[in-house]
């Protein structure tokens, strides 16, 4: 088994945060140029802007920087980010989790927007009539659902999460989620983006695969885009929010609170259930693969004086390729069953967090600006 040295951990964490800071700074600069009119506006300008952000800044730029800074080839980057195969059952489970995440997204954003309204924040409007044609619907699916699901997950649940996992899985998930929320540069989006980021990070770690997170991200954004078009085109479920609002307004305040609370509890329980099912699917495949590798890749000579411990080899492969804690030590709470502590956790130094704090400050300041002045 190859051990991850302290030196490699330090270089990986420091350079990962440096890569992220550069991407965030470039993203911020492009947003500023767009806000002051130096980048072409209109529909074409918006399409070009989205492609520049998602493809160039959030995908190709971090990919290039990672290859240069850590001296690896693109193929190794994708391997590090856990671009692994995924079966049909896992895809279906991920879709269901995406639907549940959308419901949680609505709950968190409604609560946070209520807080913003209470503090005097005014929600702006573009004042421009939207184009709700069918071709534009498919274009928006590409721009709002497909590209962000790929590029944003590649950067946050790929490069950042995997590049900092030796700080500890839990800390890496929280930090990648925080950066994910701040990179939206929008006070209205930071809260729910952070919460959804936690779920996406947890899913990416327990499945040891980035594709479920991408699918969940896509489903969440797809539903949001579909409902926007459906409400204006009269499609099915287009009036779902209006009906829900009318149903809630017909009851008393206590009844509404009880109904909403019970509904959220059910959603959270279902979310935990389906994440567990995804974990079982992922682990089952890896366990079978590890066992087959040991028993099929080696030919044993029983006359040889060398004794091969096949059980130990299976254990080593499982611990290397999955998150299974086969020693069952240092499990502080039930979540450690599917999210155990990193075995060789690197003790982070102040210098390692230099670019992390730079990213948090930059993202935090711009987010505050959107709250105070409505910039960007």
Order of alpha helices (4+ residues) and beta strands (2+ residues): alpha-alpha-alpha-alpha-alpha-alpha-alpha-alpha-alpha-alpha-alpha-alpha-alpha-alpha
